[in-house]
């Protein structure tokens, strides 16, 4: 069974004084946990960070990590509980590690539809998203309003076959079983034209400069957008739902292995055509149930609320 894995870690910082945690510090730690051969070091990583350790107070931090490969990682973070891990100047001790994703690629890409079909989703940045394009001179410039194809990554092909990829669709191309990945990717890439973007009021995308590594900075955007699926093809709706789950795991754009491009997705669903709303009561039934029964002659009147002078107890014993 091929399963992407995600963990949420609660860390305790044992260092008394230290510089703020930097993206390259986190990247260096994961390179020691999950080393890659030298020829793969510059390629797409098998992991993604959902941002960087977030302070919770009292020296505690919260951190979420994703392992995308179908094979288990060389080191499971659960094995590190109680053992300090160096992140730059910090010594972070994992106090708890919780597995928060257990859906395998076969289930994500299956033809079995969900109970409700997805209609739209709001995508918001958690950390700066670095997406680029080329201008007329061929130089790379920031791309702050990426189309769905760029949001969900890319598939790299050579000689008629898949040789790699990045982002959500790239994870499927690299790690999912080929007999499932190939037809699913054809469906998804062909259905991207059915997705429409619109800005989220009050959360418009904005561009800013952010520290990256080695005293360098990158231009990344933050904000949100709504993605809406047009048409009624249930296959596209199922693929759209899978894409949204994957993009939260993989992130968007460049440097996701260093914590950039982490996003949160909030989905909007609509009932299936076969689902019927609850039956409405008839007007006669409504009147019958709301009618009060007259008190019996031999029973005392029961006040509906406490009357003045009737309370004899103390409010606080």
Secondary structure, DSSP 4 states (H G I P E B T S, - for coil): --B-EEEEEEEEE--SS-PPP-HHHHHHHHHHHS---GGGTTS--SEEESSSPEEEETTEEEEEEEE-SSSPPSS-GGGGTTSEEEETTEEEEEEEEEEEE--BHHHHT-SPPPSSEEEEEEEEESS-BB-EEE-TTS-EEE-SS--HHHHT-EEEEETTEEEEEEHHHHHHHHHS-HHHHHHHHHHHHHHGGGEEEEEPTT---EEEEEE-STT-EEEEEE-EEEEEE-S--HHHHHHHHHHHHHHHHH-SSB-GGGTTT-EEEEEEEE--TT--PPPPPPHHHHHHHHPPPPPPTTSPP--SSPPTT---S-S--
